[in-house]
Amino acid sequence: MTSGNIVERLRAMAADIDSFRRDKVEDELSEAADVIERLRAELDRMESLLKQVEPASPGLSGQNPAS
């Protein structure tokens, strides 16, 4: 179970948890946590970039201007 989508691997493990060693499950959970942390950091970075752009270009925020 070394390749594929993390979510799919976790779902497969959850469906048949008794066939996996605890350390294997913990390794997969740790990998998923690492991915989540990287995504959060990227979201924070993108939010920071967006805040820098918003004052110069208010239309980029996705909000509709009042008409």
QUIBELWO-V400716 format. One record per run of one state. SS is the DSSP state (alpha for helix, beta for strand, coil for the rest). FROM is the first residue (numbers start at 1). TO is the last residue. If there is no record, write none. Layout:
SS_FROM_TO / SS_FROM_TO
This chain:
coil_1_5 / alpha_6_15 / coil_16_16 / alpha_17_19 / coil_20_21 / alpha_22_54 / coil_55_57 / alpha_58_61 / coil_62_67
